[in-house]
Each structure stands twice: as structure tokens, then as C-alpha cells.
Amino acid sequence: MDKLEQLEQQLQDLETKMAFQEDTIEQLNEVITKQDAIIRKMEQRFLLIGEKIQDMENQMPNKGFNPADELPPHY
């Protein structure tokens, strides 16, 4: 194999590797995009849950109630 054939083979190998890398990058980008959407939905749900918990706490008659302050019935 002469130098020109070696260079052509190296060029083909590099082009093949680059094609696989481009495909891998695209697949990773799709995964990241999906995960970002999931994380954003989860953040919205957590905020909503936090608001609901806060509303429930505000509606409770004994806002300062702490179970640790209560004596068990056998005392």
C-alpha cells in the first residue's frame, strides 16, 4: 500500500468516526431535550404541591401545633 492509499484509508476512517460521533451527539441531544422537559414538568408539579401544602397549613386551626409538644395518653 503506497502513501496515497494509506492517506485515503485514514481519511475514510476519520469520516466514518465523525459520522458515528455526529449520530451519537444527536442521540444525546434528544435525550437531554427529553430530560429537560421532564425536569421542567417536575419543577412545576413540586411548586404546585408546595403551594397546596402551604394552603392546607394556612387552613389548619392550630397553626402552631407540634406533635412533639403533646404528651402521650398514658401520662
C-alpha positions as CSV (number, residue, x, y, z in Angstrom):
1,M,0.0,0.0,0.0
2,D,1.5,3.3,-1.0
3,K,1.3,6.6,0.8
4,L,-1.7,7.8,-1.2
5,E,-3.7,4.7,-0.4
6,Q,-2.8,5.0,3.3
7,L,-3.9,8.6,3.4
8,E,-7.2,7.7,1.6
9,Q,-7.8,4.9,4.1
10,Q,-7.1,7.2,7.0
11,L,-9.4,9.8,5.6
12,Q,-12.2,7.2,5.2
13,D,-11.6,6.1,8.8
14,L,-11.8,9.6,10.1
15,E,-15.0,10.3,8.1
16,T,-16.6,7.1,9.5
17,K,-15.6,8.1,13.1
18,M,-17.0,11.5,12.5
19,A,-20.3,10.2,11.2
20,F,-20.7,7.9,14.3
21,Q,-19.8,10.9,16.5
22,E,-22.4,13.1,14.9
23,D,-25.0,10.4,15.3
24,T,-24.1,9.9,19.0
25,I,-24.2,13.7,19.6
26,E,-27.7,13.9,18.0
27,Q,-28.9,11.0,20.2
28,L,-27.5,12.6,23.3
29,N,-29.1,15.9,22.4
30,E,-32.5,14.2,22.1
31,V,-32.1,12.5,25.5
32,I,-31.1,15.8,27.1
33,T,-34.0,17.6,25.5
34,K,-36.5,15.0,26.8
35,Q,-34.9,15.1,30.3
36,D,-35.1,18.9,30.3
37,A,-38.8,18.7,29.6
38,I,-39.4,16.1,32.3
39,I,-37.4,18.2,34.8
40,R,-39.4,21.3,34.0
41,K,-42.7,19.4,34.5
42,M,-41.4,18.0,37.8
43,E,-40.4,21.5,39.0
44,Q,-43.9,22.8,38.1
45,R,-45.5,19.9,40.0
46,F,-43.3,20.4,43.0
47,L,-44.2,24.1,43.1
48,L,-47.9,23.2,42.9
49,I,-47.6,20.7,45.7
50,G,-45.7,23.2,47.8
51,E,-48.5,25.7,47.3
52,K,-51.2,23.2,48.2
53,I,-49.3,22.2,51.3
54,Q,-49.0,25.9,52.3
55,D,-52.7,26.4,51.7
56,M,-53.5,23.4,53.8
57,E,-51.3,24.6,56.6
58,N,-52.9,28.1,56.5
59,Q,-56.4,26.5,56.7
60,M,-55.5,24.4,59.8
61,P,-56.9,25.8,63.0
62,N,-53.9,25.0,65.1
63,K,-51.1,26.5,63.1
64,G,-48.6,26.2,65.9
65,F,-49.4,22.6,66.6
66,N,-46.3,20.5,67.2
67,P,-46.8,16.8,67.9
68,A,-43.6,16.7,69.9
69,D,-45.2,19.1,72.4
70,E,-48.1,16.8,73.1
71,L,-48.0,14.3,75.9
72,P,-48.9,10.7,75.1
73,P,-52.2,9.5,76.5
74,H,-50.5,7.3,79.2
75,Y,-49.1,10.3,81.1
